[in-house]
């Protein structure tokens, strides 16, 4: 059973913010923190200092400084560091498999010329079967204070496949002792695709909104029972799911979204997850599910 929270560093302020977030999380859970720098040296790269030994010292200095920073904020935290030589995507996917949660910064440039850390993160998100948290805030001067606000989760329906997403979100709210806001979006279908009979049934049930409200309630029921102390606010909205979800994530400390993994050979994040990663101001947890 993994017993670490792992943060991937690349020398940017975004990855430093990821280390801060990971340290808060490890301290909260009582687990160890692992700081990893996935490094590939290329003497022809514009980002390279031109000397392998000098660049390695620079990489190790990034880890050392990050360790000192999080240790100052969390003196009792068990922190380890490692430089792992290899392709950043492959290294971070392996790290995710070993950790409870992998934490990454969402912007910045890595050591490979023209290779956006954002691109690395997207590839990692598509390939890993473990939760990954993306952190985009920058706090270069000092570690950020403990984040506040509720946990927000996007609910896709009552399918059992979405269970890992809701379990992660409920557990996160329980650990933080904050409310959970469950957001479910639906769109009114074009009238032409509805038969008169189906419209009659919907109207007999009081319209379409109660139907979707019941879908949301059914999806949450098992997790309310498992986490009875979590205060849950249900939000039902009409319109594009990404817009509805982001509108309710303002002021949240964590937004939880899912990524489907059931399609063989297809590695997609989905439009809602893409929107959350690009536009949410808080940390975003991407949880794979079948």
C-alpha positions in Angstrom: 0.0 0.0 0.0 1.5 3.4 -1.0 2.3 5.6 1.9 3.6 8.7 0.3 2.4 11.9 -1.3 4.7 12.7 -4.3 5.4 16.0 -5.9 7.1 16.4 -9.2 9.5 19.3 -9.5 11.0 21.1 -12.5 12.5 24.3 -11.0 9.5 26.5 -11.7 7.4 28.4 -9.2 4.4 26.3 -10.2 6.1 23.1 -9.2 7.2 24.7 -6.0 3.6 25.5 -5.3 2.9 21.8 -6.0 5.5 20.9 -3.4 3.8 23.2 -0.9 0.4 21.7 -1.6 1.8 18.2 -1.3 3.5 19.0 2.0 0.2 20.3 3.4 -1.6 17.1 2.2 1.1 14.8 3.6 1.1 16.5 7.0 -2.7 16.3 7.1 -2.8 12.6 6.2 0.2 11.7 8.4 2.2 10.3 5.5 5.6 10.9 4.1 6.4 13.4 1.3 8.6 12.5 -1.7 10.0 15.2 -3.9 11.1 14.0 -7.3 12.9 15.7 -10.2 12.6 13.8 -13.5 15.8 14.9 -15.4 17.1 14.4 -18.9 20.3 16.2 -19.8 20.6 17.5 -23.3 23.7 19.5 -24.2 22.0 20.8 -27.3 19.0 22.1 -25.5 18.6 25.9 -25.0 17.5 25.2 -21.4 20.7 23.3 -20.6 23.6 25.0 -18.9 25.9 23.2 -21.2 27.7 21.1 -18.6 26.2 17.9 -17.3 27.8 18.1 -13.8 26.8 21.7 -13.4 23.3 21.0 -14.5 23.0 18.1 -12.1 24.1 20.3 -9.3 21.4 22.8 -10.3 18.8 20.1 -10.3 19.8 18.8 -6.9 19.8 22.3 -5.6 16.2 22.7 -6.7 15.3 19.6 -4.6 17.4 20.7 -1.7 15.8 24.2 -1.6 12.3 22.7 -1.9 13.0 20.3 0.9 14.2 23.1 3.2 11.2 25.1 2.3 8.6 22.4 3.2 10.6 21.3 6.2 10.5 24.8 7.6 6.7 24.8 7.3 6.2 21.2 8.5 9.2 20.3 10.8 7.8 16.9 11.7 7.2 15.9 8.1 9.2 12.9 6.7 10.6 14.3 3.5 12.7 12.5 0.9 14.1 13.7 -2.4 15.4 12.0 -5.5 16.7 12.9 -9.0 15.4 10.3 -11.4 17.1 10.2 -14.8 14.6 9.4 -17.5 11.8 10.7 -19.7 9.6 12.9 -17.4 6.3 11.4 -18.5 7.5 7.8 -17.9 9.1 8.7 -14.6 6.1 10.5 -13.3 3.7 7.8 -14.3 5.8 5.3 -12.4 5.9 7.7 -9.4 2.1 8.0 -9.5 1.8 4.2 -9.4 3.8 4.1 -6.1 2.1 7.0 -4.4 -1.2 7.7 -2.8 -1.4 10.9 -4.8 0.9 12.6 -7.3 1.0 16.4 -7.3 2.2 18.5 -10.2 2.4 22.1 -11.2 0.3 23.0 -14.1 2.5 25.5 -16.0 6.1 26.2 -16.7 9.0 25.0 -18.8 11.1 21.9 -18.0 14.7 21.1 -18.8 13.9 19.9 -22.4 13.8 22.8 -24.9 10.3 23.6 -26.0 8.8 20.9 -23.8 6.1 22.4 -21.7 5.6 21.0 -18.3 1.9 21.4 -19.0 2.3 19.0 -21.9 4.2 16.6 -19.6 1.4 16.8 -17.1 -1.3 16.2 -19.7 0.5 13.1 -20.9 0.9 11.9 -17.3 -2.8 12.5 -16.6 -3.8 10.4 -19.7 -1.6 7.5 -18.8 -1.7 7.0 -15.0 -4.3 5.0 -13.2 -3.8 6.9 -10.0 -5.2 10.3 -8.8 -3.2 13.3 -9.8 -3.6 16.8 -8.3 -2.7 19.8 -10.5 -1.7 23.0 -8.7 -1.4 26.3 -10.6 -1.0 28.9 -7.8 2.5 30.4 -7.5 3.9 31.3 -4.1 7.6 31.9 -4.8 8.4 33.8 -1.6 7.1 31.5 1.0 4.8 28.5 1.4 1.1 29.3 1.0 -1.1 29.0 4.1 -3.4 26.0 4.5 -6.1 26.4 1.7 -9.6 27.1 2.8 -13.0 26.7 1.2 -15.1 23.7 0.3 -14.4 20.7 -1.9 -16.3 20.7 -5.1 -16.9 17.5 -7.2 -18.4 17.1 -10.7 -21.0 14.3 -10.7 -21.7 12.6 -14.0 -24.5 10.4 -12.9 -25.4 7.3 -10.8 -23.1 4.9 -12.7 -21.0 2.8 -10.4 -18.0 3.7 -12.6 -17.9 7.2 -11.1 -17.5 5.8 -7.6 -13.7 6.5 -7.3 -14.3 10.1 -8.1 -17.0 10.6 -5.4 -15.0 8.5 -2.9 -12.0 10.7 -3.4 -14.1 13.9 -3.1 -15.9 12.7 0.1 -12.7 11.5 1.7 -11.0 14.9 0.9 -13.9 16.8 2.5 -13.9 14.5 5.5 -10.1 14.9 6.0 -10.4 18.7 5.8 -13.6 18.9 7.8 -15.2 21.1 5.2 -18.5 20.9 3.2 -18.6 19.1 -0.1 -20.5 20.6 -3.0 -21.7 18.1 -5.6 -22.4 19.6 -9.0 -24.5 18.0 -11.7 -25.2 19.6 -15.0 -27.9 18.8 -17.5 -29.1 20.3 -20.7 -32.6 20.5 -22.0 -32.7 18.2 -25.1 -34.1 19.6 -28.4 -37.8 19.2 -28.4 -37.7 17.5 -31.8 -35.9 14.5 -30.6 -38.6 13.9 -27.9 -41.7 12.0 -28.8 -45.0 13.4 -27.5 -45.2 10.3 -25.2 -41.9 11.0 -23.6 -42.7 14.6 -23.0 -46.0 13.6 -21.4 -44.2 11.2 -19.0 -41.7 14.0 -18.1 -44.5 16.5 -17.5 -46.4 13.9 -15.3 -43.2 13.7 -13.2 -43.1 17.5 -12.7 -40.8 18.3 -15.6 -37.2 17.3 -16.3 -35.5 18.9 -13.4 -36.9 16.5 -10.7 -35.7 13.6 -12.9 -32.1 14.9 -12.9 -32.3 15.9 -9.2 -33.1 12.3 -8.4 -30.1 11.1 -10.6 -27.9 13.3 -8.5 -29.4 12.1 -5.2 -29.0 8.5 -6.2 -25.4 9.0 -7.2 -24.5 10.5 -3.8 -26.5 8.2 -1.6 -23.8 5.5 -1.1 -21.2 8.0 -0.2 -23.4 10.0 2.2 -23.8 6.7 4.0 -20.1 5.9 4.0 -19.2 9.5 5.1 -22.1 10.5 7.3 -20.2 13.5 8.9 -19.6 15.2 5.6 -22.0 18.1 5.0 -23.1 17.9 1.3 -24.6 20.7 -0.8 -26.2 19.5 -4.0 -26.2 21.8 -7.0 -28.1 21.1 -10.1 -27.5 23.4 -13.1 -28.5 23.6 -16.7 -26.1 24.2 -19.5 -22.6 23.0 -20.5 -21.2 20.9 -17.7 -17.8 22.7 -17.7 -19.5 26.1 -17.3 -21.8 24.9 -14.5 -19.0 23.2 -12.7 -16.5 26.1 -12.9 -19.2 28.6 -11.8 -19.6 26.6 -8.5 -15.8 26.1 -8.0 -15.1 29.8 -7.2 -13.7 29.9 -3.7 -13.2 26.2 -3.5 -9.9 24.7 -2.1 -10.1 21.6 -4.3 -12.1 20.7 -7.4 -12.4 16.9 -8.1 -13.1 15.7 -11.6 -12.9 12.3 -13.3 -11.2 10.7 -16.3 -12.6 7.7 -18.0 -10.2 4.8 -18.6 -12.5 2.1 -20.1 -11.8 2.8 -23.8 -8.9 0.6 -24.9 -6.1 2.5 -26.6 -7.9 5.8 -26.1 -6.4 8.3 -23.6 -8.7 11.2 -23.3 -9.3 13.7 -20.5 -12.7 14.9 -21.6 -13.9 18.4 -22.2 -14.9 19.0 -18.6 -11.6 17.9 -17.2 -9.7 20.0 -19.8 -11.8 23.0 -18.8 -11.2 22.5 -15.1 -7.4 22.2 -15.6 -7.2 25.3 -17.7 -9.6 27.6 -15.9 -10.1 26.5 -12.3 -8.2 28.7 -9.8 -8.0 26.1 -7.1 -6.1 22.8 -7.1 -7.7 20.2 -9.4 -7.7 16.5 -8.6 -8.1 14.2 -11.6 -9.4 10.8 -10.6 -9.3 7.9 -13.1 -12.4 5.7 -13.2 -13.7 2.9 -15.5 
